[in-house]
């Protein structure tokens, strides 16, 4: 698409719009942003540029996130949108096409050229939610996994997309390696939760995406811990899912909490209550959730209670044998 996909004029027009629309006066801006009056007026009149530091502080002053700024730019300049994900049929917000080997090769090729992480996120999510055949699903994820593992190995701060990517490949990772990454991501999630109460718009904007990722991540680890008969990790993960909180616990995390309760009931030999809660949770989710998004719920709940409970019952047998 060439250099500077988003031209300076589009950014400036959006900034001018928000400053005027929010009725932010010049004295307020000058009080909180290190910029001269003449330069600010020049910028508001459509001339000149501002530094990245000034841009960030302007956004903070007018109460607009970078995501909101970009969304406004794209709404008014749709020609700036990158069509790659739509062309690949991987957009989870519309109609996701069932990925094939060709889809994987094309996506990885585009990622090599652009380093656009959204390509990988949407690809693994589409594979897990749309590919029915388990052997084919495993094969396609294995094609993508090395690229994602290499990408995440260099991270010190994980984005919501990073967490979502790893949650979608975690079952393919060596168990101890998976536990280590989940711990690092959990520690970051806890640090984020400690920022609650400051009214951070940035936290609100990031929370909903991260909450979904944290939910999926820990539920996947829970299943792996059950399969590996890891008593400590089973206990700790159930506790994390039960107690974790952020300002915006989504319907998805609520659903995962219910599924974790199903596991706890089953481990307590209360199969009747466990199955009843599984049925209640899945029926409620189907009622509340747009059918386009049901695959990401059924990925957690599986196709039936009996299928869902296989690793739980195997672990319960392990517990009973140890008594």
KEKE-3310 file (N, C-alpha, C; in steps of 0.2 Angstrom, whole numbers, plus 5000, padded with zeros to 4 digits):
npx = (5004:5011:5021:5017:5003:4992:4989:4996:4987:4974:4975:4977:4965:4956:4960:4957:4943:4939:4944:4936:4923:4923:4923:4935:4944:4956:4965:4964:4970:4983:4987:4989:4997:5013:5015:5016:5005:5004:5008:4999:4987:4990:4991:4977:4971:4974:4987:5004:5013:5013:5023:5025:5025:5018:5006:5001:4999:4989:4979:4976:4972:4960:4953:4952:4955:4968:4963:4950:4953:4959:4948:4939:4946:4946:4932:4929:4938:4938:4945:4958:4958:4965:4962:4965:4962:4948:4948:4954:4944:4943:4938:4931:4919:4911:4907:4915:4925:4929:4945:4958:4972:4978:4973:4981:4994:4994:4990:5001:5011:5007:5009:5023:5027:5021:5021:5009:5000:4987:4983:4988:4981:4967:4968:4971:4960:4950:4953:4951:4938:4930:4935:4930:4934:4945:4958:4962:4961:4971:4982:4983:4984:4997:5004:5004:5009:5023:5027:5020:5025:5038:5036:5030:5040:5049:5042:5040:5029:5013:5000:4982:4979:4991:4989:4977:4981:4990:4982:4974:4983:4988:4986:4994:5006:5021:5018:5024:5031:5020:5013:5022:5022:5008:5009:5016:5008:4997:5002:5004:4991:4986:4993:4987:4974:4976:4976:4963:4950:4955:4949:4953:4952:4959:4961:4948:4946:4955:4952:4940:4944:4956:4951:4943:4953:4961:4952:4950:4963:4966:4956:4959:4972:4968:4961:4972:4979:4971:4972:4985:4986:4989:4989:4991:4991:4978:4970:4975:4972:4958:4955:4960:4952:4940:4941:4947:4946:4941:4937:4928:4920:4917:4903:4908:4919:4911:4904:4915:4918:4907:4908:4920:4915:4907:4916:4921:4910:4909:4921:4918:4910:4897:4888:4875:4871:4882:4880:4868:4871:4880:4871:4862:4871:4875:4863:4859:4869:4868:4856:4859:4870:4875:4873:4884:4895:4894:4903:4915:4911:4906:4918:4924:4914:4912:4904:4895:4889:4894:4906:4913:4916:4925:4940:4938:4932:4942:4952:4946:4945:4958:4961:4953:4959:4970:4967)
npy = (4994:5005:5019:5027:5024:5030:5046:5062:5073:5066:5062:5075:5081:5073:5075:5089:5088:5081:5090:5101:5096:5091:5102:5108:5120:5132:5137:5127:5116:5122:5122:5109:5103:5103:5115:5129:5143:5149:5139:5129:5135:5136:5123:5119:5126:5119:5118:5114:5102:5091:5084:5067:5065:5077:5074:5063:5068:5078:5069:5063:5075:5078:5067:5056:5040:5031:5021:5026:5037:5032:5024:5034:5040:5030:5028:5040:5039:5027:5021:5020:5008:4992:4979:4965:4955:4954:4950:4937:4931:4930:4938:4939:4946:4947:4936:4922:4912:4895:4890:4884:4874:4882:4895:4897:4897:4908:4918:4918:4921:4935:4940:4939:4949:4960:4960:4961:4958:4955:4947:4934:4932:4932:4921:4909:4909:4908:4895:4887:4889:4886:4875:4859:4845:4837:4832:4839:4852:4852:4850:4862:4872:4868:4872:4886:4888:4889:4901:4910:4907:4910:4924:4928:4925:4935:4945:4957:4964:4959:4960:4961:4954:4946:4937:4931:4925:4915:4908:4901:4892:4885:4872:4865:4866:4862:4856:4861:4872:4880:4883:4892:4903:4906:4910:4922:4930:4930:4937:4949:4953:4954:4965:4974:4974:4980:4993:4997:5008:5021:5027:5025:5027:5020:5008:5003:5002:4993:4982:4974:4966:4960:4953:4943:4936:4932:4924:4913:4908:4904:4894:4885:4881:4875:4863:4857:4855:4846:4835:4832:4828:4837:4842:4854:4865:4863:4867:4880:4887:4885:4893:4906:4909:4909:4920:4931:4948:4962:4979:4977:4963:4952:4944:4933:4930:4927:4916:4907:4906:4900:4887:4883:4881:4871:4861:4860:4856:4843:4837:4836:4826:4828:4825:4827:4841:4847:4844:4850:4863:4865:4864:4874:4886:4885:4886:4898:4906:4904:4911:4924:4928:4933:4923:4922:4923:4911:4900:4903:4901:4888:4882:4881:4875:4863:4850:4843:4839:4827:4826:4837:4833:4823:4825:4829:4819:4809:4815:4815:4802:4799:4806:4799:4787:4790:4791)
npz = (5000:5000:5008:5024:5026:5033:5030:5034:5034:5036:5049:5055:5052:5059:5072:5073:5072:5084:5094:5092:5092:5105:5112:5117:5124:5119:5130:5139:5132:5131:5144:5147:5138:5130:5120:5109:5108:5096:5087:5090:5085:5072:5069:5071:5061:5050:5046:5046:5057:5071:5085:5089:5103:5107:5100:5107:5120:5117:5113:5126:5133:5126:5128:5120:5113:5105:5097:5094:5087:5076:5071:5068:5057:5048:5045:5039:5029:5020:5010:5015:5022:5025:5014:5016:5026:5025:5011:5013:5019:5033:5043:5059:5062:5052:5040:5042:5032:5029:5034:5023:5018:5008:5012:5023:5019:5010:5020:5029:5020:5017:5030:5032:5023:5028:5043:5050:5064:5065:5055:5058:5070:5067:5058:5066:5074:5066:5061:5072:5075:5064:5056:5056:5055:5066:5064:5052:5058:5068:5059:5052:5062:5066:5056:5057:5069:5073:5068:5076:5089:5088:5086:5099:5108:5108:5115:5128:5133:5133:5120:5119:5107:5106:5117:5113:5102:5107:5116:5106:5101:5111:5115:5107:5111:5121:5137:5149:5144:5140:5152:5157:5149:5150:5164:5163:5156:5164:5175:5170:5167:5180:5184:5176:5181:5193:5191:5191:5195:5193:5183:5170:5153:5143:5149:5149:5136:5132:5140:5137:5126:5131:5142:5136:5130:5141:5147:5138:5137:5150:5152:5142:5147:5159:5154:5149:5161:5167:5159:5160:5173:5183:5198:5206:5197:5191:5203:5205:5193:5192:5203:5199:5188:5194:5203:5196:5190:5181:5176:5166:5164:5152:5143:5138:5147:5158:5153:5153:5166:5171:5164:5171:5183:5181:5179:5192:5199:5194:5197:5211:5211:5208:5197:5191:5194:5188:5174:5172:5174:5164:5153:5155:5155:5141:5134:5138:5133:5119:5118:5121:5113:5097:5083:5074:5082:5090:5087:5095:5107:5107:5105:5118:5126:5119:5108:5115:5132:5136:5128:5133:5146:5146:5148:5161:5169:5167:5174:5187:5190:5191:5203:5212:5212:5219:5232)
capx = (5000:5015:5022:5012:4996:4987:4992:4996:4980:4969:4976:4976:4958:4952:4961:4953:4936:4938:4945:4930:4917:4923:4923:4941:4946:4964:4968:4964:4976:4990:4988:4991:5001:5018:5014:5015:4999:5004:5009:4992:4982:4992:4989:4970:4969:4976:4994:5010:5013:5015:5027:5022:5024:5012:5000:4999:4996:4983:4973:4974:4968:4953:4949:4951:4960:4971:4959:4945:4955:4959:4941:4936:4949:4944:4925:4929:4943:4938:4950:4964:4957:4968:4957:4968:4958:4942:4949:4955:4938:4945:4935:4926:4914:4906:4906:4922:4926:4933:4952:4961:4979:4979:4972:4986:5000:4993:4991:5008:5015:5006:5012:5030:5028:5018:5021:5003:4998:4980:4982:4989:4975:4961:4969:4970:4954:4945:4954:4948:4931:4927:4937:4926:4938:4950:4965:4964:4962:4978:4987:4983:4987:5004:5007:5005:5012:5030:5028:5017:5029:5044:5034:5029:5046:5052:5038:5040:5023:5008:4994:4977:4980:4996:4986:4972:4984:4993:4976:4972:4988:4991:4985:4999:5013:5023:5014:5028:5032:5013:5012:5027:5019:5002:5010:5019:5002:4993:5005:5002:4983:4985:4995:4982:4968:4978:4975:4956:4948:4958:4945:4957:4949:4964:4960:4941:4946:4959:4949:4936:4948:4960:4947:4941:4959:4963:4947:4951:4969:4966:4952:4964:4977:4964:4960:4979:4981:4967:4975:4992:4985:4993:4984:4992:4989:4971:4968:4977:4968:4951:4955:4961:4946:4934:4942:4949:4941:4943:4931:4923:4920:4912:4899:4913:4922:4906:4903:4920:4917:4902:4911:4924:4910:4905:4922:4922:4905:4910:4926:4915:4905:4890:4887:4869:4872:4887:4877:4862:4874:4882:4865:4860:4875:4875:4857:4859:4874:4865:4850:4862:4875:4874:4875:4890:4900:4893:4909:4920:4908:4906:4925:4925:4909:4912:4897:4890:4892:4899:4912:4916:4917:4930:4946:4936:4931:4948:4956:4942:4947:4965:4960:4950:4964:4976:4964)
capy = (5000:5011:5022:5031:5022:5035:5052:5067:5077:5063:5063:5081:5082:5069:5079:5095:5087:5080:5096:5106:5092:5090:5109:5109:5127:5133:5138:5120:5113:5125:5121:5102:5101:5108:5117:5136:5146:5150:5132:5126:5139:5135:5116:5119:5129:5114:5119:5111:5096:5091:5078:5061:5067:5082:5070:5058:5072:5081:5064:5063:5081:5079:5061:5051:5035:5031:5017:5030:5042:5028:5022:5040:5041:5025:5029:5045:5038:5020:5019:5018:5001:4986:4974:4958:4950:4953:4946:4931:4928:4929:4943:4936:4951:4946:4929:4919:4906:4889:4891:4879:4875:4888:4901:4897:4899:4915:4922:4918:4925:4942:4942:4940:4955:4966:4959:4963:4952:4954:4941:4928:4931:4930:4915:4904:4910:4905:4888:4883:4889:4884:4868:4854:4839:4838:4831:4845:4858:4851:4851:4869:4875:4866:4876:4893:4889:4891:4909:4913:4905:4915:4931:4929:4924:4942:4950:4958:4966:4956:4964:4957:4950:4941:4933:4928:4920:4910:4904:4897:4887:4883:4865:4862:4868:4857:4858:4866:4879:4883:4885:4897:4908:4908:4914:4928:4934:4931:4942:4956:4954:4956:4972:4978:4974:4984:5000:4999:5014:5027:5029:5025:5025:5015:5001:5001:5000:4986:4977:4969:4961:4956:4948:4937:4932:4929:4919:4907:4906:4900:4888:4880:4878:4871:4857:4854:4853:4840:4830:4830:4826:4842:4844:4861:4869:4863:4871:4887:4889:4886:4899:4912:4910:4911:4927:4936:4953:4968:4983:4975:4956:4951:4938:4927:4927:4925:4909:4903:4905:4894:4881:4881:4879:4864:4857:4860:4852:4836:4835:4835:4820:4831:4825:4830:4848:4849:4844:4855:4870:4865:4865:4881:4890:4885:4888:4906:4909:4904:4916:4931:4929:4933:4916:4922:4922:4905:4895:4904:4898:4880:4879:4880:4870:4857:4849:4840:4838:4821:4827:4842:4831:4818:4826:4830:4812:4806:4817:4813:4795:4800:4808:4794:4781:4792:4791)
capz = (5000:5000:5014:5027:5024:5035:5028:5040:5033:5039:5056:5058:5052:5065:5078:5073:5073:5091:5098:5091:5094:5112:5114:5121:5123:5118:5136:5142:5129:5133:5151:5148:5132:5129:5113:5109:5106:5088:5084:5091:5081:5065:5068:5071:5055:5045:5043:5050:5060:5078:5086:5092:5110:5107:5098:5112:5125:5114:5114:5133:5135:5123:5130:5114:5113:5098:5093:5092:5082:5070:5069:5065:5051:5043:5044:5034:5023:5019:5005:5019:5025:5022:5013:5016:5030:5022:5005:5015:5023:5040:5048:5063:5063:5046:5038:5041:5028:5032:5031:5020:5017:5004:5016:5028:5015:5008:5026:5031:5015:5019:5037:5031:5020:5032:5050:5053:5068:5064:5050:5062:5075:5063:5055:5071:5077:5061:5060:5078:5076:5058:5054:5060:5056:5071:5061:5048:5062:5071:5054:5050:5067:5066:5050:5059:5076:5073:5067:5082:5095:5087:5088:5106:5112:5109:5119:5135:5135:5128:5118:5119:5101:5108:5122:5109:5097:5111:5118:5101:5099:5117:5116:5103:5115:5127:5143:5154:5141:5140:5159:5158:5145:5154:5170:5161:5153:5170:5179:5166:5168:5187:5185:5173:5186:5199:5188:5191:5200:5191:5177:5164:5147:5140:5152:5147:5129:5131:5144:5134:5122:5135:5146:5132:5129:5147:5149:5134:5139:5156:5151:5139:5152:5164:5151:5149:5167:5169:5155:5163:5180:5187:5203:5208:5191:5191:5208:5204:5187:5194:5207:5195:5184:5199:5207:5192:5189:5178:5176:5161:5163:5147:5143:5136:5153:5162:5151:5155:5173:5172:5162:5176:5189:5179:5180:5199:5201:5191:5201:5217:5210:5207:5189:5189:5194:5183:5167:5172:5173:5157:5148:5157:5152:5134:5131:5139:5128:5113:5118:5121:5108:5090:5080:5071:5087:5094:5087:5100:5113:5107:5106:5125:5128:5115:5105:5120:5139:5137:5125:5137:5152:5145:5152:5168:5171:5167:5180:5193:5191:5194:5210:5216:5213:5223:5239)
cpx = (5004:5016:5017:5005:4991:4991:4991:4989:4975:4969:4975:4968:4954:4954:4958:4946:4935:4939:4939:4924:4917:4923:4929:4944:4954:4967:4969:4970:4982:4992:4991:4996:5007:5019:5013:5008:4999:5004:5002:4987:4984:4990:4981:4967:4971:4982:4999:5008:5015:5019:5023:5020:5018:5005:4997:4995:4990:4977:4971:4970:4961:4949:4947:4956:4962:4966:4953:4947:4956:4953:4938:4939:4947:4937:4925:4934:4943:4943:4957:4964:4961:4963:4959:4964:4951:4942:4950:4949:4939:4942:4929:4919:4909:4905:4913:4921:4930:4940:4954:4969:4982:4979:4978:4993:4999:4993:4998:5013:5014:5009:5019:5031:5026:5019:5015:5000:4991:4979:4983:4983:4969:4962:4968:4963:4949:4946:4950:4941:4927:4929:4934:4931:4944:4957:4967:4965:4969:4983:4988:4986:4994:5008:5009:5009:5019:5031:5025:5022:5035:5042:5033:5035:5050:5048:5040:5033:5018:5002:4988:4977:4985:4993:4981:4975:4987:4987:4974:4977:4991:4991:4991:5006:5015:5020:5018:5029:5025:5012:5016:5024:5013:5004:5012:5013:4998:4996:5004:4995:4982:4987:4990:4976:4970:4977:4967:4955:4951:4954:4948:4953:4953:4962:4953:4942:4950:4955:4945:4939:4952:4956:4945:4947:4961:4958:4949:4958:4969:4961:4956:4969:4974:4963:4967:4981:4977:4970:4981:4992:4989:4989:4985:4990:4981:4968:4969:4973:4961:4950:4955:4955:4940:4935:4945:4944:4945:4937:4926:4923:4915:4908:4903:4916:4917:4904:4909:4920:4912:4904:4916:4921:4908:4910:4922:4916:4906:4916:4924:4910:4898:4888:4880:4869:4877:4884:4871:4865:4877:4876:4862:4864:4875:4869:4857:4863:4871:4859:4853:4866:4873:4877:4882:4896:4899:4899:4914:4918:4908:4913:4927:4920:4909:4905:4892:4893:4896:4905:4916:4919:4923:4936:4944:4936:4937:4952:4952:4944:4954:4965:4958:4955:4969:4973:4966)
cpy = (5006:5014:5026:5030:5027:5042:5057:5071:5073:5063:5069:5083:5079:5073:5085:5094:5085:5086:5100:5102:5091:5097:5110:5116:5127:5133:5131:5116:5115:5123:5114:5099:5106:5110:5125:5138:5146:5144:5129:5129:5137:5127:5115:5122:5125:5115:5116:5105:5096:5084:5073:5062:5072:5078:5066:5063:5076:5075:5063:5069:5081:5072:5057:5046:5035:5026:5021:5035:5038:5026:5028:5041:5036:5026:5035:5044:5030:5017:5018:5011:4996:4981:4966:4953:4949:4949:4939:4927:4926:4933:4940:4940:4950:4938:4926:4912:4901:4889:4884:4879:4881:4894:4902:4900:4906:4920:4923:4922:4933:4944:4943:4946:4961:4966:4962:4957:4950:4948:4935:4927:4929:4923:4909:4904:4906:4897:4884:4883:4887:4877:4863:4847:4841:4837:4836:4851:4857:4852:4858:4873:4874:4870:4883:4893:4891:4899:4912:4913:4910:4922:4932:4928:4930:4947:4951:4961:4963:4960:4959:4952:4944:4935:4928:4923:4914:4905:4899:4892:4883:4875:4861:4863:4863:4860:4863:4873:4883:4886:4891:4904:4911:4912:4921:4933:4935:4937:4949:4958:4956:4963:4976:4979:4979:4992:5002:5004:5020:5030:5029:5023:5020:5008:4999:4999:4994:4981:4971:4964:4957:4951:4942:4933:4928:4923:4912:4904:4901:4894:4883:4877:4873:4864:4853:4851:4846:4834:4827:4829:4831:4845:4852:4866:4869:4867:4878:4890:4890:4892:4906:4913:4912:4918:4932:4941:4959:4972:4980:4967:4954:4945:4932:4925:4924:4917:4905:4901:4900:4888:4878:4879:4872:4859:4855:4855:4844:4833:4833:4829:4822:4831:4828:4837:4850:4849:4849:4862:4871:4867:4872:4886:4891:4887:4896:4909:4910:4909:4923:4932:4928:4926:4916:4921:4915:4900:4896:4901:4890:4877:4878:4874:4863:4856:4846:4840:4832:4822:4832:4838:4825:4819:4827:4823:4808:4808:4815:4806:4795:4802:4803:4788:4783:4792:4785)
cpz = (5000:5007:5017:5025:5027:5034:5034:5040:5037:5046:5059:5057:5057:5071:5079:5075:5080:5095:5098:5094:5102:5116:5119:5120:5123:5125:5140:5139:5131:5140:5152:5143:5131:5122:5113:5106:5098:5084:5084:5086:5073:5064:5067:5064:5049:5042:5048:5053:5068:5080:5089:5099:5111:5105:5103:5118:5123:5115:5121:5135:5132:5125:5125:5114:5106:5094:5090:5087:5076:5067:5065:5058:5046:5041:5038:5028:5022:5014:5009:5022:5021:5021:5014:5020:5027:5015:5007:5018:5030:5045:5052:5064:5057:5045:5037:5037:5031:5029:5028:5020:5013:5008:5020:5024:5013:5014:5028:5026:5016:5025:5036:5027:5024:5040:5053:5057:5067:5060:5054:5067:5072:5060:5060:5074:5072:5060:5066:5078:5070:5055:5058:5061:5060:5068:5057:5052:5065:5065:5052:5055:5067:5061:5053:5065:5077:5072:5073:5088:5094:5088:5095:5110:5113:5113:5126:5138:5130:5127:5119:5113:5103:5112:5118:5105:5101:5114:5112:5099:5105:5118:5112:5106:5120:5133:5148:5151:5141:5147:5160:5155:5148:5160:5168:5159:5159:5174:5176:5167:5175:5188:5182:5178:5192:5197:5189:5197:5198:5185:5171:5157:5143:5143:5150:5140:5128:5135:5141:5130:5126:5139:5142:5131:5135:5149:5145:5136:5145:5156:5147:5143:5157:5161:5151:5155:5169:5165:5157:5170:5185:5192:5205:5203:5190:5196:5207:5198:5188:5198:5203:5191:5188:5202:5202:5190:5185:5177:5171:5160:5158:5148:5142:5143:5158:5160:5153:5162:5175:5170:5167:5182:5187:5180:5188:5202:5199:5196:5209:5217:5209:5200:5187:5189:5189:5176:5167:5171:5166:5152:5149:5154:5144:5131:5132:5134:5121:5112:5117:5116:5101:5087:5077:5076:5091:5093:5092:5107:5113:5107:5113:5127:5125:5112:5110:5127:5140:5134:5130:5143:5152:5149:5160:5172:5172:5173:5187:5195:5194:5201:5215:5217:5218:5230:5242)
residu = (UNK:UNK:UNK:UNK:UNK:UNK:UNK:UNK:UNK:UNK:UNK:UNK:UNK:UNK:UNK:UNK:UNK:UNK:UNK:UNK:UNK:UNK:UNK:UNK:UNK:UNK:UNK:UNK:UNK:UNK:UNK:UNK:UNK:UNK:UNK:UNK:UNK:UNK:UNK:UNK:UNK:UNK:UNK:UNK:UNK:UNK:UNK:UNK:UNK:UNK:UNK:UNK:UNK:UNK:UNK:UNK:UNK:UNK:UNK:UNK:UNK:UNK:UNK:UNK:UNK:UNK:UNK:UNK:UNK:UNK:UNK:UNK:UNK:UNK:UNK:UNK:UNK:UNK:UNK:UNK:UNK:UNK:UNK:UNK:UNK:UNK:UNK:UNK:UNK:UNK:UNK:UNK:UNK:UNK:UNK:UNK:UNK:UNK:UNK:UNK:UNK:UNK:UNK:UNK:UNK:UNK:UNK:UNK:UNK:UNK:UNK:UNK:UNK:UNK:UNK:UNK:UNK:UNK:UNK:UNK:UNK:UNK:UNK:UNK:UNK:UNK:UNK:UNK:UNK:UNK:UNK:UNK:UNK:UNK:UNK:UNK:UNK:UNK:UNK:UNK:UNK:UNK:UNK:UNK:UNK:UNK:UNK:UNK:UNK:UNK:UNK:UNK:UNK:UNK:UNK:UNK:UNK:UNK:UNK:UNK:UNK:UNK:UNK:UNK:UNK:UNK:UNK:UNK:UNK:UNK:UNK:UNK:UNK:UNK:UNK:UNK:UNK:UNK:UNK:UNK:UNK:UNK:UNK:UNK:UNK:UNK:UNK:UNK:UNK:UNK:UNK:UNK:UNK:UNK:UNK:UNK:UNK:UNK:UNK:UNK:UNK:UNK:UNK:UNK:UNK:UNK:UNK:UNK:UNK:UNK:UNK:UNK:UNK:UNK:UNK:UNK:UNK:UNK:UNK:UNK:UNK:UNK:UNK:UNK:UNK:UNK:UNK:UNK:UNK:UNK:UNK:UNK:UNK:UNK:UNK:UNK:UNK:UNK:UNK:UNK:UNK:UNK:UNK:UNK:UNK:UNK:UNK:UNK:UNK:UNK:UNK:UNK:UNK:UNK:UNK:UNK:UNK:UNK:UNK:UNK:UNK:UNK:UNK:UNK:UNK:UNK:UNK:UNK:UNK:UNK:UNK:UNK:UNK:UNK:UNK:UNK:UNK:UNK:UNK:UNK:UNK:UNK:UNK:UNK:UNK:UNK:UNK:UNK:UNK:UNK:UNK:UNK:UNK:UNK:UNK:UNK:UNK:UNK:UNK:UNK:UNK:UNK:UNK:UNK:UNK:UNK:UNK:UNK:UNK:UNK:UNK:UNK:UNK:UNK:UNK:UNK:UNK:UNK:UNK:UNK:UNK:UNK:UNK)
# end
